[in-house]
Amino acid sequence: EIELGIKQKQDKLDYLQGMLDEFTIYAEQDGYVVYLTKSWTGEKIQIGDQLNSGQEILSVSRNTDMHIIAWLNAIDLPKIRGNKKVKIRFDAFLDEVYSGEIVQIASAGEDMQVWGDGLYYEAIVELTGEKPNGLMHGMSALIELELENIND
């Protein structure tokens, strides 16, 4: 009778482990988990939130794919030429200066009242040289155009 009880408990454990395995998702790549936002409120998705079936809740981003989203004032756009090289200082690593390049600028500007009058254009900046150890998603940075790339 004791052996039967142990067998039943083992069967139940195996069944529950199988169910758990079915609900476990493994990423296809190494990287950081980035929680997405709810489309109807713009709030970051958190544990316990109600979601819709099929709704994306997170993405896995390789740290080799990291880039910086910066905003350019429309008045500064004519000053940017050709290669668009920049210097980058991360708030977490203020004593270090890194190299980067503006690889994309949005074709349409956005009105950002909190920053003042004028249109601002989203720009994607990629690091071109050494990347800081400990660089993580969400870190803020100061982006400076290199002087030889600015028209006066």
C-alpha positions as CSV (number, residue, x, y, z in Angstrom):
1,E,0.0,0.0,0.0
2,I,2.9,2.4,0.8
3,E,4.5,1.6,-2.6
4,L,1.2,2.3,-4.3
5,G,1.0,5.7,-2.6
6,I,4.6,6.5,-3.6
7,K,3.9,5.5,-7.2
8,Q,0.8,7.7,-7.3
9,K,2.7,10.7,-5.9
10,Q,5.5,10.1,-8.4
11,D,3.0,9.9,-11.3
12,K,1.4,13.1,-10.1
13,L,4.8,14.8,-9.8
14,D,5.7,13.6,-13.4
15,Y,2.4,14.9,-14.7
16,L,2.9,18.3,-13.0
17,Q,6.5,18.6,-14.2
18,G,5.3,17.8,-17.8
19,M,2.7,20.6,-17.5
20,L,5.3,23.0,-16.2
21,D,7.6,22.1,-19.1
22,E,4.8,22.9,-21.6
23,F,4.5,26.4,-20.1
24,T,8.2,27.1,-20.1
25,I,9.5,29.1,-23.0
26,Y,13.2,29.3,-24.0
27,A,14.6,32.1,-26.0
28,E,16.3,31.3,-29.3
29,Q,19.2,33.6,-28.3
30,D,21.1,34.8,-25.3
31,G,20.4,38.3,-24.2
32,Y,18.4,40.7,-22.0
33,V,14.7,40.4,-21.4
34,V,12.9,43.6,-22.2
35,Y,9.3,43.9,-21.0
36,L,7.0,45.6,-23.6
37,T,4.3,48.1,-22.8
38,K,0.5,47.7,-22.9
39,S,-0.7,49.2,-26.1
40,W,-3.8,50.8,-24.6
41,T,-2.0,52.6,-21.7
42,G,1.6,52.7,-22.6
43,E,2.5,51.2,-19.2
44,K,5.2,48.6,-18.8
45,I,3.8,45.1,-18.5
46,Q,4.2,43.7,-15.0
47,I,3.6,40.4,-13.2
48,G,-0.1,40.1,-12.4
49,D,-1.3,42.2,-15.3
50,Q,-4.3,41.0,-17.4
51,L,-3.3,40.5,-21.0
52,N,-4.9,39.3,-24.2
53,S,-4.2,35.9,-25.8
54,G,-1.4,36.2,-28.3
55,Q,-0.2,39.6,-26.9
56,E,3.6,40.0,-26.9
57,I,4.8,40.7,-23.4
58,L,8.6,40.7,-23.8
59,S,11.4,40.5,-26.2
60,V,14.9,39.1,-25.8
61,S,17.5,41.5,-27.1
62,R,21.1,40.6,-27.6
63,N,23.5,43.1,-26.1
64,T,25.4,43.1,-29.4
65,D,22.3,44.6,-31.0
66,M,22.1,47.6,-28.6
67,H,21.7,51.1,-29.9
68,I,20.8,54.5,-28.5
69,I,17.6,56.4,-29.4
70,A,18.4,60.1,-29.4
71,W,16.4,63.1,-30.4
72,L,17.7,65.9,-32.7
73,N,16.2,69.3,-32.8
74,A,15.1,70.3,-36.3
75,I,17.4,73.3,-36.2
76,D,20.4,71.0,-35.8
77,L,19.7,68.7,-38.8
78,P,21.5,70.9,-41.4
79,K,24.7,70.7,-39.2
80,I,24.9,66.9,-39.6
81,R,27.0,65.8,-42.6
82,G,28.1,62.5,-44.2
83,N,29.4,60.1,-41.6
84,K,27.6,61.5,-38.6
85,K,30.2,60.4,-36.0
86,V,29.4,61.1,-32.3
87,K,31.0,60.8,-28.9
88,I,29.0,59.0,-26.3
89,R,29.1,59.3,-22.5
90,F,26.8,57.0,-20.5
91,D,25.5,58.4,-17.2
92,A,26.7,55.2,-15.6
93,F,30.2,55.6,-16.9
94,L,30.8,59.4,-17.0
95,D,34.6,59.2,-17.1
96,E,34.6,57.1,-20.3
97,V,34.0,58.4,-23.8
98,Y,32.9,56.0,-26.5
99,S,32.6,56.3,-30.3
100,G,29.4,56.0,-32.2
101,E,27.6,56.9,-35.4
102,I,24.2,58.2,-36.3
103,V,22.9,55.4,-38.5
104,Q,19.3,56.5,-39.0
105,I,17.3,59.7,-38.7
106,A,13.5,59.7,-38.8
107,S,12.0,61.3,-41.9
108,A,9.3,63.1,-39.9
109,G,9.7,65.2,-36.8
110,E,7.6,65.1,-33.6
111,D,6.4,68.0,-31.6
112,M,7.8,67.6,-28.0
113,Q,6.2,70.4,-26.0
114,V,8.1,69.4,-22.9
115,W,11.4,70.1,-24.6
116,G,10.4,73.5,-26.1
117,D,9.2,74.7,-29.4
118,G,10.2,73.0,-32.6
119,L,10.2,69.5,-34.1
120,Y,12.5,66.8,-32.9
121,Y,13.7,63.9,-35.0
122,E,14.3,60.4,-33.6
123,A,17.9,59.2,-34.4
124,I,19.4,55.8,-33.9
125,V,23.0,55.8,-32.7
126,E,25.2,52.7,-32.8
127,L,28.4,52.2,-30.9
128,T,31.3,51.7,-33.4
129,G,34.1,50.9,-31.0
130,E,34.5,49.3,-27.7
131,K,31.4,48.8,-25.6
132,P,31.4,49.4,-21.9
133,N,31.2,46.4,-19.6
134,G,27.9,46.4,-17.8
135,L,26.0,48.3,-20.5
136,M,22.3,47.5,-20.1
137,H,19.0,48.5,-21.7
138,G,17.5,51.7,-20.5
139,M,20.7,53.4,-19.6
140,S,20.9,57.1,-20.5
141,A,23.7,58.8,-22.4
142,L,24.9,62.1,-23.6
143,I,25.5,62.2,-27.4
144,E,27.8,64.9,-28.8
145,L,28.5,65.4,-32.5
146,E,32.2,65.4,-33.3
147,L,33.3,68.9,-34.2
148,E,34.8,68.0,-37.5
149,N,31.3,66.8,-38.6
150,I,29.5,70.1,-37.9
151,N,28.9,72.8,-40.4
152,D,29.2,76.3,-38.8
